[in-house]
């Protein structure tokens, strides 16, 4: 199957890409993450994805639309539901890109993280698939958590310390 894989960061992409390629799928990475703050963090993650793509032989499509203002407008008054918007906005753009570029399916490295709302990601991706007429490929990549960490350290990839948005940055570093 020809799959467009939404990538949140280089380290989180390693195990899903390996698993998909081992399953004889063709994988193209798609970087779209308008939620990442600050901009220097965004650039570090993008550079890490490009490096990871080169080292794994994975083509990377980058939507470099850093629409931070759009993200902040959507979540500023809705703190408790910020993750829902974040998942929906990124997965809908991925599904639209997959449909427009003729991919058979799309998936996301968000399914790799132990810290994300796994069931919500699945539901959101299924809705995006329905909206854009492209299949959502589901696999629980969390089982490869430690392997992905190990490989990312071996490759020397930048490993971020928080999810990406300004709220997750605060939660990570501002200890009460």
C-alpha positions as CSV (number, residue, x, y, z in Angstrom):
1,X,0.0,0.0,0.0
2,X,1.2,3.5,-0.7
3,X,0.9,5.4,2.6
4,X,1.3,9.1,3.5
5,X,2.5,9.2,7.1
6,X,2.0,12.3,9.1
7,X,5.1,12.9,11.1
8,X,5.2,15.0,14.3
9,X,9.0,14.6,14.7
10,X,11.9,12.5,13.6
11,X,12.2,10.2,16.7
12,X,8.5,9.4,16.6
13,X,8.7,8.4,13.0
14,X,11.5,5.8,13.1
15,X,9.5,2.8,14.4
16,X,6.4,3.5,12.3
17,X,8.4,3.9,9.2
18,X,10.4,0.7,9.9
19,X,7.2,-1.2,10.6
20,X,5.4,0.0,7.5
21,X,8.3,-0.6,5.2
22,X,8.9,-4.1,6.8
23,X,5.2,-4.7,5.9
24,X,6.0,-4.0,2.3
25,X,4.3,-0.6,2.2
26,X,5.6,2.4,0.4
27,X,5.9,5.2,2.9
28,X,6.2,9.0,2.3
29,X,6.5,11.2,5.3
30,X,4.4,14.4,5.7
31,X,5.5,17.1,8.1
32,X,2.7,19.5,9.1
33,X,2.8,20.8,12.6
34,X,1.5,24.3,13.0
35,X,1.1,23.7,16.8
36,X,4.8,23.7,17.6
37,X,6.1,26.6,19.7
38,X,8.4,28.4,19.8
39,X,9.6,28.8,16.2
40,X,13.1,27.6,17.0
41,X,11.6,24.3,18.3
42,X,9.6,24.0,15.1
43,X,12.8,24.4,13.0
44,X,14.7,21.9,15.1
45,X,12.0,19.3,14.7
46,X,11.7,20.0,11.0
47,X,15.5,19.6,10.6
48,X,15.3,16.3,12.5
49,X,12.6,15.0,10.2
50,X,14.7,15.9,7.2
51,X,17.7,14.1,8.6
52,X,15.6,11.1,9.6
53,X,14.2,11.0,6.1
54,X,17.7,11.0,4.5
55,X,19.0,8.3,6.9
56,X,16.0,6.0,6.4
57,X,15.6,6.6,2.7
58,X,12.1,8.1,3.2
59,X,10.8,10.8,1.0
60,X,9.5,13.8,3.1
61,X,6.8,16.2,2.0
62,X,6.9,19.3,4.1
63,X,3.9,21.7,4.5
64,X,5.9,24.5,6.0
65,X,2.9,26.6,6.7
66,X,3.7,27.7,10.2
67,X,0.2,28.9,11.0
68,X,0.8,29.4,14.7
69,X,-1.7,32.2,14.9
70,X,-4.5,29.9,13.5
71,X,-3.6,27.3,16.1
72,X,-3.6,29.8,19.0
73,X,-6.9,31.3,17.9
74,X,-8.5,27.9,17.9
75,X,-7.2,26.8,21.3
76,X,-6.8,30.0,23.3
77,X,-10.3,29.9,24.9
78,X,-10.5,26.1,24.8
79,X,-7.6,24.9,26.9
80,X,-9.1,21.5,27.8
81,X,-9.9,20.6,24.2
82,X,-6.7,21.8,22.6
83,X,-5.5,18.3,21.8
84,X,-8.7,17.6,19.9
85,X,-8.2,20.6,17.7
86,X,-4.5,19.8,17.3
87,X,-5.2,16.2,16.1
88,X,-8.1,17.3,13.9
89,X,-6.3,20.1,12.1
90,X,-3.2,18.0,11.4
91,X,-4.9,14.8,10.4
92,X,-7.4,16.6,8.1
93,X,-4.6,18.3,6.3
94,X,-2.8,15.0,6.0
95,X,-5.9,13.2,4.7
96,X,-6.5,16.0,2.2
97,X,-2.9,15.8,1.0
98,X,-3.1,12.0,0.7
99,X,-6.3,12.3,-1.4
100,X,-4.9,15.0,-3.6
101,X,-1.6,13.2,-4.2
102,X,-3.2,9.8,-4.9
103,X,-2.1,7.9,-1.8
104,X,-4.0,4.8,-1.0
105,X,-4.0,5.6,2.7
106,X,-2.6,7.9,5.4
107,X,-1.5,7.3,9.0
108,X,0.3,9.2,11.7
109,X,3.2,9.0,14.1
110,X,0.9,10.3,16.8
111,X,-0.1,6.6,17.1
112,X,3.5,5.9,18.4
113,X,3.4,8.1,21.4
114,X,2.5,6.8,24.9
115,X,1.5,10.3,25.8
116,X,-1.1,11.0,23.2
117,X,-4.9,10.3,23.4
118,X,-4.7,7.1,21.3
119,X,-8.4,6.4,20.9
120,X,-9.2,10.0,20.1
121,X,-6.5,10.0,17.4
122,X,-8.1,7.0,15.8
123,X,-11.6,8.5,15.8
124,X,-10.3,11.8,14.4
125,X,-8.3,10.0,11.6
126,X,-11.3,7.9,10.7
127,X,-13.5,11.0,10.3
128,X,-10.8,12.7,8.2
129,X,-10.6,9.6,6.0
130,X,-14.3,9.7,5.5
131,X,-14.2,13.5,4.8
132,X,-11.5,13.1,2.1
133,X,-12.3,9.7,0.6
134,X,-9.0,8.1,1.5
135,X,-8.3,5.1,3.7
136,X,-6.9,5.6,7.2
137,X,-4.3,2.9,8.0
138,X,-4.3,2.0,11.7
139,X,-1.5,0.3,13.5
140,X,-0.7,0.6,17.2
141,X,3.0,1.7,17.0
142,X,3.3,2.2,20.8
143,X,4.7,-1.3,21.1
144,X,7.9,0.0,19.5
145,X,8.4,2.9,21.9
146,X,11.7,1.8,23.3
147,X,13.1,0.7,20.0
148,X,12.3,4.1,18.5
149,X,14.0,5.9,21.4
150,X,17.1,3.6,21.0
151,X,17.3,4.2,17.2
152,X,16.8,8.0,17.6
153,X,19.7,8.1,20.1
154,X,21.9,6.1,17.8
155,X,21.1,8.4,14.9
156,X,21.8,11.5,17.0
157,X,18.4,13.0,16.2
158,X,17.1,15.9,18.1
159,X,14.7,14.6,20.8
160,X,12.2,17.2,22.1
161,X,11.1,17.3,25.7
162,X,7.4,18.2,25.2
163,X,4.5,17.6,22.8
164,X,4.9,20.8,20.9
165,X,2.3,23.4,21.8
166,X,2.9,26.2,24.2
167,X,0.7,24.5,26.8
168,X,2.6,21.3,26.7
169,X,5.8,23.3,27.0
170,X,4.5,25.0,30.2
171,X,3.4,21.6,31.6
172,X,6.8,20.2,31.0
173,X,9.0,23.0,32.4
174,X,6.8,24.9,34.8
175,X,6.7,22.7,37.9
176,X,4.4,24.0,40.7
